Amino acid sequence: MAVIPDFDLKVRAYAELMVKRGVNLQPGQLLMLSAPVEAAGFAHTVMEVAWEAGAKDVLVRWGDNTGGELRLRHAAIEVLRDIPAWLAASYNDYATEGCVFLALDTEFPPPAGLDPEKMSASRIARMQATEPFTEARMQGVVRWCIGSVATAEWASLVYPELGAGEGLAALWHDVLFCTRCLEDNPLAAWDAHIARNNAYRDKLNAAGFVELRFTSGLGTDLRVGLPGGYYFAGSQETDSHGDPYIANMPSEEIFSAPHRERVDGVVVASKPLFYNNTLIEGLRFTFKAGKVVDFSADTGAEVIEKLLATDSGSARLGEVALVPAESLIARTGKLFYTTLYDENAACHLALGASYPESISGGLEMSKEELEAAGMNQSLEHVDFMFGTPDLQVTGVDAAGIETPVFTQGTWAL
């Protein structure tokens, strides 16, 4: 792997990108930063950038991958289900105070021997306890962003054939490449990327499609109905005050919401899904009237079974996203073992909640109104990839006229 010129400057540019375009921090705003202790050095750079951008304060919520594993291994399931009020409040309360949320993420080799029941119970309890915060994010009340930080532990997953130092360098190269931070002006590069995506977004929204049809050589043959008043969003989103932000860094997708009762057919995953510390391979779903009626997986089937049983909406779709096969993430040819990167390598769907912004007026609707309009409701939102280089996507309007959207895995509009 070639040495990255001005590496420290590129890493700082990455921090600036997440602060200035990701959460779009404004002078006088409070930044809530979540970071694993394994990424402490980069977190300190983010803090410095945030202060220089005029943050009122930077509050850090530290995580610990190893400590979390030990707790899952040794604590009783009743303890894992008991989320302290102070922890829930550190999310829910700040979501009402004009705070912006930036989460730094890094992957960790999946520990062997953890109880899937414990992992599921811990995840669901945390989601239930922080549901007000999740709703604030989904409804655009708060601006938020998640980005990944290269660590030796994550590099051991992506580059197992390399030594620790070489693997870390290679992974940092991938992170900086995929976030356009190897370019001379990353902020300008992102502005241009957003403009390109917005052009495709506008074409989709003007087309008047009522359904998208997906077919691929893997066996995908899926019809995805769209709710009335649907809206495709690009990589950049807008909060309820009209201020832009980029929730995922990187982001190559243009997405909307399927109608929760109008998905039919078969979809076959094109990449493994790394979810709940489990690598799930060979994933295949069959949908009827919007609901998963059958599924199979070569590995991790028991984790998917628990996911589908989380609540009444976890076996339905909340997102359909279009990503061209030539995206920067796809060009690396790597599986990154994190949805943030892997979903941006291919078209994907998400089981669980839909984003209210995916329908006209959705940010002002209640949960009941959203569901009546066809928008799925769930604690879950789990993306899986099904895009392939031969994927065909066809838009169908109310008159039955068909228009190619993707041909051979890339844009045809």
N, C-alpha and C positions, 0 to 999 in steps of 0.2 A: 504494500500500500504506500503510495506516494505521500511524502510529508506535506501537510497542509500549510502553505505560506501564511504567516501572520495568524497562527492558530488562536492565540488569546484574543485577538481583535475579532475574529470570526465568532468565537464563543460569546463574546460580549454583544456582538450584533444580534445573535440569537436571543439573548436576554432582552435586548431593546425591542426586538420584534414582538415578543410575547407581551411586553408591557405596553408598547405604543400602538400595536395593531391587534394583538390578541385581546386583552381586556380593555384596551383603549383608556388607560388610566388618565384621569383629568386632575389638574392641580386641586389640592384640598380633599381628594378622595382617600378613603381608607382601603388598603389592599390586604386581603386575607390570602396568605401564601401557604399552601400545603406542600410539604416536601419530605421525602424520605431522608434519613440521616446519611444514607449512602451517597446522596447528591448534595451534601451540605455546601461544598465549595461553589457549585453553580448557583445554589440558592442564595448565597451571600452576594454573588454578582447581580442577581435579580433584585435583591433588596437595595443594593447601591443604585442601580438604574432607576428603581421606583422612587427612591428619595430624590434623586436628581430631577425626576420628572414632576416633582411637586407633591408627592404623596403626603397626606396628613399623618399617616402612620402606616407601618408595615407590621402586621401581626403574623407570626409564623406558627403553623400547626405541624409539628414534626411527626413523621411516621418512622417505623422501624420494621423492615421486612423480616429480619430474623426474629425480633421480639414478637411480631405478629404470629409467626409460625409456631413459636414456643407456646404462645397462649392458646392457639387452636389445638395444639397437641395435648396440653395438660389441663386446661380449664374445663370444668363441667359444662355441659350444654346449657344448663339453666343460667350459668354465669354469662355465657356468650350471648344469650337472649336478653340479658339485662343491660340496656344501654343507659349509662348515667345521664341524668338531666343536664349536667353541665356540658357534656359532650354534644348532645343534641342542640343545646342552646348556642354552642359555638358556631353552628351552621345556621340554625333557624333564626336566631335573633339578629345576627349580622346581615342576613338577607333583607331585613327591613330597614337598614340604616344607610342605604346608599353605598354599600361596600361592593367592591369588585373582587372576584375570586379567581385566583390563578393556582392551578394544581400542577406540580411537577411529578412525573411518573417515571418509574424504571421497573423493568421486569426482573424476575428472580427465578432461578431454576426451580421447577415445581418440586416441593418436598415430598418424599415418599411416605406412605403410611398415614396420611391425614384422613380423618373420618369425613366422608362427603356430607353426612348428616350435620356434623358440626359446622362445616364450611357454609352450607346452605342456611342453617339457622342463624349464624352470625351475620351473613350478608343481608338476609331478609329483615332481621331485627334492626340493623343499622338503617336500611332503607325506610322502614316504617317510622323510626324515630326522627329521621331527617326529611320526612315527606314535605313539610312546608318549604324547606330549602329547595328541594327538587322541583316543586311546583313553581317556585319563584324563578328558577332557571328555565324551566320549560315554557313559562309564560312571558319570558323576556323582561322580568322585573329587575333582574341583576345581570350584569355582564360577567362572563366567565370564559376561561380558556384552560385547556389542558395541553401540556407539551411534555415530551420525553427527554430524559437526560441519560447519556451514555455512561454506563458503569461496567466494571470488570465482570460483575455477576451477569448482567444482561448480555454482554459480549460473549460470554461462555455459551449462551444459548444460540446466538446468531452465527458465531464463528468458532465452533468447537474444535476445528482443525488448527486454529492458530494459538500461539501462546498468549498469556494474559495481556502483555503490553501491545503486541501486534493486533490482537482482537479488539482491544479498547480503541486503538487508533482507527481501525477499520470501521468500527461502529460510529465513532464520532464523525468520520467522513460521511457515512450514510445519513446521520441525523442532520448535519449541516447541508448536505446536498439536497435532501428531501424537503428541507425548509427554505431552500433558496438562499442560504446564508453563505454559500461559496461564491455568490455573485458579487459584483463590485458594490451594488447598492441594494441590499435585501429589501428595504422598505419599498423602494421603487419597483423592484421585481414583483413583490406581492401586490402592489397596486395594479400592475399590468395583468397579473394572473387573475385578480378579482374581476377586472374589466372583461377579460376573455370569458370567464365563467358566467358573468352576468349577461353577456350577449346570448349564450346558449340558454340560460334561464329564461330570458325574455322571449325567445323563440318557442320554448316549451309552453310558456304561459299564454302565448298568443294563438297556439295551435288548436285549442278547443278539444283536446283529446278527452275521451271518457274512459279509456282503457289503454294499458300498455301490455303488449305480448312479448314474451321472452322465450327464445329457443337457443339451445346450444348442443354441440356434439356430445356433451357429457350426459345428456338426457333431460335437461331442463325444458319444460314445456308448460309455461305458466301464464295465466291471464290475471292481470292486476287491475281491478277497477279503481277509478279515482273518485273521491267525493265531490259533490257539487261545490263550486267555489274554491277548488284546490289551488294551491300556490306552490310553485317550485322555487326554492331558495338556493342561492349559490354558497360559496365558501364563506362569504361575509354575511353576517346576520345583523339585525337591528333590534335594539331593546325597546321597551315600551315607551321610552322617551324620545325615540328616533335616533339614538346614538349607535354607530356601527361597532361591531366587534367580530372577532374570529374565534369561534368556540374551540375548534380543533386545529392544532398546529403540528403537522401539516394538514391540509385539506385540499382534496381534488374533486370533491363530490358536488353534484347538484341534486337536491333531494326534495321529496314531498311525502305525503302520507297516502297509503292505500285506503280505500274504503274497507272498514273492518269486516264487512260481510260479503265482499265481492272479490275474493281471491280464490282461484280454482286452478288445480293442476299440480304438477310436480316441479320441484326445484332441487337441484343437486349442487352442493357446495363445491367450489373450485379450489379452495384452500382450507387447510386445517383451521379450526377455531380453538384458540387458547382462552379458556373461560373457567373461572373458579379454580385456578391452579391445575387445570386438567387440559391436556391436548386431545381435542375431539376430531377424529378423522373419518372420512367417508360419510359425511352427513347428508341426509336426503329427507325431504319433507313432502308429504302429500296434503294439499289443502282442498277443502270443500266448503263453499259458502263462507270463506274467510277464516276457517278454523283448521288447525292441524288435526287431521284424522288418522294419520299414520306417519311414522318416522323410523329411520334406521341410522346406525352409526357403527363404523368398524371399531372405534374406541370411544370411551366416554359416554356411552348411551345412558348410563344411570344418572349422569349429571344433566343431560338434556331432559330426561324424564322429570327430574325435580324442577327444572326451569319451567317446563310447560305446565306444571301443577302449582306454580307460585300463587296465581290468582286467576280470575276469570278472563283476564286480557292477555296473559302471558303466552297463550297458544294461538294468538292472532298477531297480525303484522301492524307495526306502527310507523314504518319508514320504508321507502323505496328510493334508492340512490343510484345515480348514474355516474360512472367513473370510466374514462377511456383507458384502453389497454396500454397506452403509451404514457401513463402518468409517471411522475418522477419515482414514486415508490415502486411501481411495477418494473421500472428500468433497472433497479438494483438486482432484481431476480432473487431476492431474499425473503424468507419468512421471518418476521420480526417478533413473533410471539406476543404481540400486543395489538389489540383491535385498533387502536389509534392509527397505527401505521398500516396494518394489513388490510383494513377496510378501504383505505385510500389507494390500494393497488388494483381494485376491481369493483365492478358493480356489486352492490350488496343490499340486503334486506335486514330489517330488525324486528325481532319478536318483542312485543311489549308496547310501551307507550308511544303515541305519536306526539309530534311537536305541534302545539296550538297554532304557531305561525304558518303551518302548512295549509291553512284554510283561511279564506277571507274573513276577517273579524274574529278569528279564533282567540286572539289574546284577550278579548273582552268577554269570552264565553265562559260559562260555568262548566264543570265536568259533565254534568248531565246534558247540557246543550251540545257540547262537543261530541259526546257519544251518540246523541240523536242525529248529528250531522254525519256520522260514520267514522269519527275519529276514535281510535282505540285508547283505552285507559288501562294502565297497569303500573305496578311498582318497578317492573323490569323494563330494560331497553338493551337488548343484546343483538349486536350486528354479526351477520355471517356473510361470507363472500361467495358469489356464484358467477361472477363475470369471467369470461374466457376470451381468448383472441378471436374465436369464431362466433361470439355472441351476436345474435340478431335481435334488435329491439324495434318493435313496430307500434306506432301510435294509431289508435282508431278513434275517429270522431263520432258524433251522434248520428251522422248519416251513414256510418259504416265505411267511410273512406279511410284507407290505410296509408300511412306515411312512414317511410323508414326514418328511424331515430338513430340507431346504431347499425352499422354494417361492418362485419368482421371486427367487432370489438371496439369500434371507435365512431365518432360523431358522423352522422350522415345528414343532419338538418342543415 
